[in-house]
Amino acid sequence: MMGRKQSDGNAGFLRAARDGNLEEVLEYLKGSTDINTSNPNGLNALHLASKEGHLNIVTELLNRKANVEAATKKGNTALHIASLAGHEDIVKKLVESGAQVNLQAQAGFTPLYMASQEGHSEVVKFLLASGANQGLSTEDGFTPLAVALQQGHDKVVSVLLEHDAKGKVRLPALHIAAKKDDVKSAALLLQNEQNSLELQTKSGFTPLHIAAHYGNTNVATLLIQRNADVNFRAKNNITPLHVCSRWGKLNMVNLLLDNNATIDEKTRDGLTPLHCASRSGHESVVDTLLERGAPHSAKTKNGLTPLHMSAQGDHEDCARLLLYHKASLNEVTVDYLTPLHVAAHCGNVKTAKLLLDRKCEPNARALNGFTPLHIACKKNRIKVVELLLKYGASIESKTESGLTPLHVASFMGHMNIVIYLIQHNANPNTATVRGETSLHLAARANQSDIIRILLRNGATVDARAREQQTPLHIAARLGNVDNVVLLLQHGAAVDAATKDKYTPLHIAAKEGHDEVAQILLEHEAQHDMTTKKGFTPLHIAAKYGNIKVARLLLQKDANPNAQGKNGLTPLHVATHYNHANVAQLLLENKADPHATAKNGYTPLHIAAKKNQMDIATMLLEYGAKPNAESKNGFTPLHLASQEGHTDIVGLLLEKDANVNSQAQNGLTPMHLAAQEDRVPVAEILSKHGSETDTHTKAGYTPLHTACHFGQVNMVRFLLEHQASVNATTKVGYTPLHQAAQQGHVQVVNTLLKNQASPNAVTNNGQTPLAIAQKLGYISVVEILKPVTEVQVITPSSEDKYKVVSPETMQETFISDSEDEGGISNAGSMFLYGNLTISSQTVDDFLPQSPIFGKPISEQHVYLPYYEGQKMHNREDSISLERGGSASPLDTSFDKDIQIHYPAVDNRGRQINQMGATMRYPSYLENGPDYDEEMRYYHGDTLSPKDKTLSPDRSKQDGVFYSGDYSTLDSNRDSVTLDTTRDRSTGDSTGDIFGGGDDDDLKYVTDDTYFKKRPDQLFTEDLYAHHSFRYGKGAPQLISQGAWRNHKSDDRLSKAVRVCQEQTETSSSTGDLVPTKFRNATTIYQEQFSASPISTEEILPHWQKANIVYQGEYSISPTEIEHHFDFVTSLPDDSVKPGNQGLVYQTQDYMDAQITSQSFHAVYSAAPPSAGRLPVGTEANRFSSYSGSSFSTSFDPDNVPVDKSPVYS
């Protein structure tokens, strides 16, 4: 009860303070009420009295020691509240009582900011006089001056300016006024000398730049009247005219030009205002600039003209204006790119058509020989491909490396383009300079569907590249089981051999693709085929440690003891590469551990040399002989001793290896240890009874060898083990002679300390001193001269001294290449086998990339690369690893990249529609942004066009504009026809093709349209459009519902009936029916009349009936199944003479029997046996969008966007 009374008392106290009732406030204070008590929002009596302007209560509370710094929950003190309310007397009282004038609330608000915001100029003056810092800004970066400008408080602005406004805001004050077109504030600000007309942001932009950006001519006029420089160059030399041209501010353009703005001023990268306007598609600005003399042929640093810019953005009207003013059609960049190349690259059909209509060269070759058709094929611009071919582009044009458009489309996996090119007689067997056909490139890119299409259309399955590799070699190399099976089903030679005799099985063994190897073996691949140097697939599997393939080969009875031309078995190879598991497998399958190469080496020799302890142990367990000798008599112990492998040496000695075994030249393991200074090995050999004074055939002891090679540690070891210091060779040389001959001072001193005789004489009378003198070893001479007593006749200087050397091991290495290499003599080096071990790989002998001959392991194909519109010497390296469907660059810089989510019907089949997509908008669609604006101007290369719809087109949500498959909103489930556009103006007349542009199609996925507006489906306009785009007939898909609505059209019914009757006779009626319609036999017919019809009526109505909704109209399989009957036979001119393997073969269709010419590629590419269309990950291969479908090291779609300074 007491708590409740206290709470009521506090509330009453606060209420009295708010109401200004001093007597009641004092009454509460006489009691137990806390003077600083507050409500739930943190407001106390001082806050409330300050807010309401009750000076007497504020004074009384302060006198009674109320906390002047107490803050509300938002961090506001009484001074904040009084300043916001504009109570000057209370503000003064609070400051006199110690209130902090620069205390910031939660969002950074100061009392000065609050007073400035509300326009309380007198409070502002007092706070400034009391030390308020007007440079303090809020969390959003606004200072008191900025907010006063924003709110239009002229008096406050003047006060702040008088007190030297130095606040740092996102934009200087004058820039803000220019942005708002606030002439009054701008004029006021210009009265302050610090607000210079040339005051710049961090990016160098003046107020006039800002006004130009927003088209604010009022402020701009003021600035110009105050002598603002209309040609002021910001960072990267951007002038106000560049800015307003880029943003289409026509009035501003005129204003600047009227005030002597330089019309041909260039940015750092050479962009003129006309470039900027052309790029952004502002035709009114382009027209004005051209009329005022802007140079239409001006080029950027990289050679881009305004026409290139218009082509890039598909700004047809701008291009038309430029051409009207005589802009050159075939002007090229430094990389020989014409505007048509650019339009093809971006898929801009309208501009491309305009250029072609004006006789632009369709076969112009850019750097490396790429034509617009090549680029369109790479970027999957099907409409541009159609257009180019219609205008005479060469379908067989080749780049410098021999790539045709079909090569490019095949590698990229663009099925619709591949089919279209084949339909237009593209040769699938044309070879590049490396001899690779389109089938090779499709195999290289793992494009299974493209392989299927090519094989069905005349591609040679065993086409040979320059090194004789076939597509099957490539598929085996990549481990693509589907492609291997597909090629084999089409008759690929399973044992086809390359120039170096590599079969697909060799390659599968090398790569470890056991599934591919299994398939090849099931197709009777020969497992005993050998390479040019004699290696079988088992050798290759052993080399690379591919145990699964090795096991598979052994299960197929591959010979584990097959020998290459130099005698190496798979066990030799597995041992050399230390593949213990493969060696174990081979031994378990009766591989011979005693097998010898041509030089006599067993696998144990190799294990000893390579220090392969596990394999050596395994070989010895399987009975390998520790004393097996090579052709020259060397044992494994010799090799291990020379290499210093103490563990192997110990293992061999435990297995009774002969410690004093001598090779044919007499070398023992101790000799080889001495040669290489292997003291630890020598110790083991000595413990096992090795002799220290064994002589070779030439009489050399281990001490001779150690002295010859200057191995002082070994010399000391041998002398400690009683080696004879004065032993002589057959020509009388002692160890001291050998040391003196080689000039080894330390060894000479060591020998002399161990009683070596300096007076010993060789068979030809030479002392060690004489030899040292002859060879000019001064230090040795100085050591020997005092101790030598024997005087010999020094040979004349003309006599040449013949150096004598001890025996060494002279062998050859095993080749690291499965080709085994050749035998190479290495002098005194230790070499073994007849095969040099090197790092060369099989890639040298396998299919290589079509341009620069890089190994297939890199798996790159090279297409045109333009970066900054500069074609680099390196080419467009397109990796085969599919990294998803998004561009590797920031999506905001890609014109029309889409992510597709394949829709499926209730049968699990993919629905071929474009509705469920997500579009990344261009950064140009976003309004001006302080952090991003003006990047447009940096650089001069092609950037994505601004896809923002112009006002007169914004309503056309359902339109797919030319070359852009991606203008759907992400929340749209389907696309419907726009039936309201006039053919010529875009206004409403009912033409379903809108403005009548041949390539401005809309797509139909809503079947309700057929029922609502069937009359629109059978118009001359629609048929004319169809016949323009698709010159040949196609299977007829007739809407049952649509035909029923035409039952009243008796003439149309009769026309269909005539067609249906299969007029194959020579009757007069049949002769008049076009050939390509005769086989359309399965049209649904129950509702049609069979009454006679005159021949004069047939053709016009048959044309109306011949409406084919092909793949480009995005009819889903479900809709087709529910609303259409399918034609099972084909137009008799759809199969070209001599090429019966076209995609139209009926037996290859799925149950839907849909070919749909070049656009329903998903159906025509589906396997004959498939009961459904691919879905999920598999379906991603069928997604069709404008961006690249591969993870690339660059993306030509990202001809980089210009970088420019930002407003700061």
Secondary structure, 3 states (H helix, E strand, C coil): CHHHHHHHHHHHHHHHHHHCCHHHHHHHHHCCCCCCCECCCCCEHHHHHHHHCCHHHHHHHHHCCCCCCCCCCCCCCHHHHHHHHCCHHHHHHHHHCCCCCCCCCCCCCCHHHHHHHHCCHHHHHHHHHCCCCCCCCCCCCCCHHHHHHHHCCHHHHHHHHHCCCCCCCCCCHHHHHHHHCCHHHHHHHHCCCCCCCCCCCCCCCCHHHHHHHHCCHHHHHHHHHCCCCCCCCCHHHCCHHHHHHHCCCHHHHHHHHHCCCCCCCCCCCCCCHHHHHHHHCCHHHHHHHHHCCCCCCCCCCCCCCHHHHHHHHCCHHHHHHHHHCCCCCCCCCCCCCCHHHHHHHHCCHHHHHHHHHCCCCCCCCCHHHCCHHHHHHHCCCHHHHHHHHHCCCCCCCCCCCCCCHHHHHHHHCCHHHHHHHHHCCCCCCCCCCCCCCHHHHHHHCCCHHHHHHHHHCCCCCCCCCCCCCCHHHHHHHHCCHHHHHHHHHCCCCCCCCCCCCCCHHHHHHHHCCHHHHHHHHHCCCCCCCCCCCCCCHHHHHHHHCCHHHHHHHHHCCCCCCCCCCCCCCHHHHHHHCCCHHHHHHHHHCCCCCCCCCCCCCCHHHHHHHHCCHHHHHHHHHCCCCCCCCCCCCCCHHHHHHHHCCHHHHHHHHHCCCCCCCCCCCCCCHHHHHHHCCCHHHHHHHHHCCCCCCCCCCCCCCHHHHHHHCCCHHHHHHHHHCCCCCCCCCCCCCCHHHHHHHHCCHHHHHHHHHCCCCCCCCCCCCCCHHHHHHHHCCHHHHHHHHHHCCCCCCCCCCCCCCCCCCCCCCCCCCCCCCCCCCCCCCCCCCCCCCCCCCCCCCHHHHCCCCCCCCCCHHHCEEEECCEECCEECCCCEEEECCCCCCCCCCCHHHCCCCEEECCEECCCCCEECCCCCEEECCCHHHCCCCCCCCCHHHCCCCCCCCCCCCCCCCCCCCCECCCCCCCCCCCCCCCCCCCCCCCCCCCCCCCCCCCCCCCCCCECCCCCHHHHHCHHHHHCHHHHHHHHHHCCCCCCCEEEHHHHHCCCCCHHHHHHHHHHHCCCCCCCHHHHHCCHHHCCCCCCCCCCCCCCCCCHHHHHHHHHHHCCCCCHHHCCCHHHHHHHEEECCCCCCCCCCCCCCCCCCCHHHCCCCCCCCCCCCHHHHHCCCCCCCCCCHHHHHHHCCCCCCCCCECCCHHHCCCCCCCCCC
